[in-house]
Amino acid sequence: YREGFLWKRGRDNGQFLSRKFVLSEREGALKYFNKQDARDPKALMKIETLNATFQPAKIGNPCGLQITYLKDNSTRNIFVYHSDAKVQSHNSVWKNVYPVSE
């Protein structure tokens, strides 16, 4: 179980906002929440359908990731970054649980 905050790009306006992410080995899922104290996740991404790739140019941040996953048999993308490159590259959920493509 890991929990932390990433900056996530909004679908409609493209603005990055801080969102809580939870990685649950027990559930085999990565979840994110719109509010810090929310009980229900905005999205639940099953690890077996998740792919994360570094996309600094697309996101406009050297720590940018594009996370692709399946939801209701369609492919979805979210774009995130962490403001501390050391956290994202050395201690992140991506390398601990799922291989990241570069």
N, C-alpha and C positions, 0 to 999 in steps of 0.2 A: 504494500500500500504506500503510495506516494501522493503528496498533495502540494500544490504550489500555484503561483500566478504567472500567467503569460499575457502578453499583449495580443489581442485577437482583432483582426480586421472585420468590421461590420459589413454585412451583406449589402445593405442598401446605400449607406453613405460612404463607405470605405474608410471610415475613421477607426483608428486602433483604440480599443478600450481594454483595461485590465480585467481579466476573467480568471476565475478559480478553475483549475484542472485537477482531476483526481484520477490516478491510475490504480486500478484494483486488480491484483493478480487473481483473487478469488472469483471475481466476476469476469475476468478476461476482457476488461474494457477500460477505455479512456473516456472520461466524462468531463464536460465543462458546464459551468454554471454562470448565469447572467449576473447573479448577485452573490456576494460573499456568504450570506446566511441562507441562501435558497436550499430547500430540501430536495427538490427535483431538478435533475440536470436539464439543460437546454438541448444537449445532444449526448448520446451514448454511442461510442464507436467501438465495435468489437475488434479486439486486437488482430484476429485472424483475417479481417478485411481491411486493415489499416496499412497505409504506406506513407512514410514521411520522407520528403526530399528537401535538401537545402535549396532555397530559392532567394538568395539575397537581392538579386537584380529585380525580380518580380515584386518583391515585398518592399524594397527600398531600405533594407536594414541588413547589415552583414551577418546577423544571427537569424535571418528569416527562414521559416519552414513552411512548406505546403504539405498539409495532411489530407490525404485522399482516403475515403472510406465508403462503404456501401450502406445505404439506408433505403429500406423499402424497395430493394432491387434497382436502385439508381445510384450513380456515383456522385458523391458530394465532395467538396473541397473546403477546407478552412485554412486561413493564413495566419500564422502566429510568429512571435519572436519573444525572446527574453532580453532584457536590457543589459544583462551581464553575460558576455560571450563565454566566460568560464563555466557558468552554470549550464548553459545550453550544450556546450561541447563536451564537458567532462562529467557532469553529474546529473545529466538529464534523464527523463523517463525514456527518451527515444533510444539511447544506446544501451540502457539497462534492460529493456524489455524487447525492443523491436529494432532490427538493423536499419540504419538510416542510409539512404542512397545519397551520394554526393555528385 
